[in-house]
């Protein structure tokens, strides 16, 4: 899409993002040099994001995630930022997407084989409880097991079905999730991310530059991107039925 190929849908999307405050970047003194290309202008010392560039990158990221979904690739969503966790957790649960929204598990990608053992243990505890195998224990032992399972579920509940490394990682706020980005880059895993003007967009494969401090913006953009992945998975099912 060139500068002269702005469609009515593009205009609508820019207006929606603008209404949410997606254009409001950080103050000039916090503007990352490599994010300058995404800034339309500086007004009253605040960087204003060029939303026409944002929707181009948004479309590019959507196409990538749709293709990943269609190819059956495993997506991991990382969003521990306040205001993002609740809506993203709900969306991921509803659409069976692996997620981490409590806190990043240090070494999850670079030391995956070791950390995934905790996930397996959590799953085993759930099965034992459901089968009534805890009934043989006295009350205080059952309470201790319940507490252990609660803590594990808080950390690993969103990745209970992840038995191999993700093929793609989706990140909200690469500054907050810098360890996730670092590990994914080390493992050669593509990253789709919401990036604000205080960060380097080049750190990730598919950056979408927006104000990631506004919960409404984060929810809107994240759902647009994640829905593309879900739509990609649906395409496979539709084609399979038609075959």
Phi, psi and omega in degrees: 000123179266174182300333182271000183250049178271119182268171177298324179293324176298315180300316179300315182293320177299317180297320179295315179295319179298316181298329179279346182092021183293340184279347185277102178273196180276170178297157185306322182287353177248004181286123179287135182308323182278357176262356183300326181296344180264359184263127180287312176193169176257123179237122181052039176080005181247134179283130180255118184288137176281101185290343175292330175284324179301315184289334175295313179291327178297316180294319179299315180293323178299314181298321179295313182293324177298317179295321179295319178296318181294328180275001179075024180285149182271126180253137174242127179258128179239113183211086181261003182289137180302134181096341181258333189298314186295305181295325181288321176300314181299316181295317181294320178297315182296329185248015177054051177249134179293141183211155171230112182232005177264296173202150181292137180269102184307125180086008184300320180270321183278340179231043189303313184303321181286312184291330182292343176298326178293324178294317179297321179296318178300314180297322178295319179297320179298316181295316179300318180294315180298326180279355179082016182289346178279348184298338181285346181271155177287167188305312185293333177287322178293321178297318179297319178294321178297318179296318179297317180294322179298313180296318181293321181293327178296323181276317190246000184304323183284348180240025182301330182261007183267101181256002174217163181299147178292155177272335181217146176238133176252128186233138172256118179071091183289344175287313179292322182261038183300327180290324176298312181299316180300313181293319180296319178295319179297326181271358180071029181266126179300144182237128170254131186209151168276125185233129178267174185286354177268010182233167178268110181299338183287353179288341183237160184289318183229083180279143171236106187277114179210172173286103183268014176263351177264118184299325179295322178293313181301314181296315182298306184293319180298316181293324177299315182290313182292329177295327178297320178296315179298318179298323177298319178295322180294325180302322180297316181295320180295316179294325180294321180290325182286336183290000000 
